[in-house]
Amino acid sequence: MTLTDAALILRAAVPLGAVPARVGDDLIANARTRPDHVFLAERDGEGWNRLTYGAMLAAVRRAGAGVLARGATRERPVLLCADNGLAHATVAFGAMHAGVPYAPVSYALARADRSGARLRGFIDVLTPAFAFASDPEIVANLRAAAPDLRIVTHVDALDGDPARADAAFAATTPDTIAKILFTSGSTGTPKGVITTQRMLTANTSMYAAAWPFVMDAPVILDWLPWSHCFGGNHNVGMVLRGGGTLYIDDGRPVPGAFAATLRNLREIAPVLAFNVPVGWALLCDALEDDPELAARFFSKLRLISNAGASLPDTTRARLQALMLRHASAPVPIVSSWGATETAPLATGSWGDPMPDHDTIGVAVPGVEIKLAPIGDRFEIRVRGASVTPGYWRNAEATARAFDADGFYKSGDAVALRDPDDPSRGIEFRGRIAENFKLSSGTWVNVGALRLALLDALAPYALDVAIAGADRDAIGVLVYPSAHQAPPGAIAEALAAYNAIATGSSSRIARARVLDEAPDRAAGEITDKGSLNQRRALDHRAAEVARLFAVPTDPATIVLETGASA
């Protein structure tokens, strides 16, 4: 890694090397060398429906021709409204093979949008040739959104002459648009991020360069949605590059849905494990209670990767304790950072020596990281082959997203762990838009404070929403975990935290314990499983009002006086 003091530019010392021109090159290579090896598998009752690399390529060539026959072009994409599954993958790879962009929309959003208002917004931006959706409720929502939109409901309907798709594939280049991914909208209006063939293949090449020891036929069980970059780009891509197998998890890290994940883990021993912090906490609960499941989980595991938000120290310690008891050798627990616009991998815990465990790592091979000063911290910016050229049909947003040197401006705040030794890693300091000022003018770093509180409240808090913008002190809404907190435990834990916290930017004045988990339907939880602070506070506006009410609400925990509206 090198550091240019004047510009604060970070680069990996290891070069990226050659990058495949197109995603389909990896699929074709695996279909030739391991045609009978399973690429994707989805739950089918008591068993699994598996699709080999050879069968996948054959299906993709037919579907690609069918996509073209339905009128899709580089200017008329495919709108894909389907959950993770073999049908979704076939349509997606088929479109890419034919050189046609596709846009996967959140399955949860599409299913919930009964008026079709949000779907209409995507349709107006994309002007798709057709939509693919097999769920009857989504089909109805699409018809409400755009009565004249053509909808394909079965993959078999996209069946054409493979030679036509092959001819289109031959004409694709690294700059051909592969997909359009819509941002979550947590910090503004959702935008369509252009994702090129080069971005996808460069990103998987970065993963292979950083962690080559896990790229030999990796096996994962994964639920992360393919409408987002981590699940759809990163996880699918690295399994494809390594010639491995992805078992599609029909569970989710939320109450009532996690049992399906545990059922699947009793059958599938992963080589790589990806999850969000809440998912890791739920898995620790299960593994601590079930030694047989824990032994199976760690039997082949070679890498644990965290996504969505930083991993609390308490959760990391629980994973390490389980590892000591059940793994035959230490398993690296790595963190990474990226955005939809960076495809997503841009930094990670890799190298020798490894960066400090509680950082987002260092620049991966193939990207440059710029640390642009903003107040007492930096905004992390990225330039490289995996960075988007811009937003679909939105020149104004594209211009705003890049600085004069061509670096993508992420909107995330970071700092170097040790300015004299960049190899120790980059500290994540939260979304700049999520941070707020108290009435005193003191800035509150929401990302760092959230992590500290989750550690202090473990194991009783599933997550926390942090309030206090323009008020004289910080208040917290606590989402309870499955662990029943004894009377007074939350108050005692917060008091103990305050005893070692320094300054008004980190001390908690008031707290309220909610009686339910985050509301996914209201947007409090993203498809990736992380808490959307802004939407959580908006949805819980009445609770925020009670948090700072005068006179004090009896259910509010008061830790410091004077913290009111």
Secondary structure, DSSP 8 states (H G I E B T S, - for coil): -EEETTTTEEE-SS------S-HHHHHHHHHHH-TTSEEEEEEETTEEEEEEHHHHHHHHHHHHHHHHHTT--SSS-EEE---SSHHHHHHHHHHHHTT--EEE--HHHHHH-TT-HHHHHHHHHH--SEEE---HHHHHHHHHH-TT--EE--GGGS---HHHHHHHHHT--TTSEEEEEE---TTSS--EEEEEHHHHHHHHHHHHHH-GGG-SS-EEEE---TTSHIIIIIIHHHHHHHT-EEEE----SSTTTHHHHHHHHTT---SEEEE-HHHHHHHHHHHHH-HHHHHHHHSS--EEEE-SS---HHHHHHHHHHHHHH-SS---EEEEEE-GGG-SEEEES-SSS---TTS--EE-TTEEEEEEEETTEEEEEEEETTS---BTT-HHHHHHHB-TTS-EEEEEEEEES-TT-GGG-EEEEEETTT-EE-TTS-EE-HHHHHHHHHHHHTTTEEEEEEE-TTSSSEEEEEEE-SS---TTHHHHHHHHHHHH--STTT-EEEEEE-SS---TTTTSB-TTS-B-HHHHHHHTHHHHHHHT-SS--TTSEESSTT---
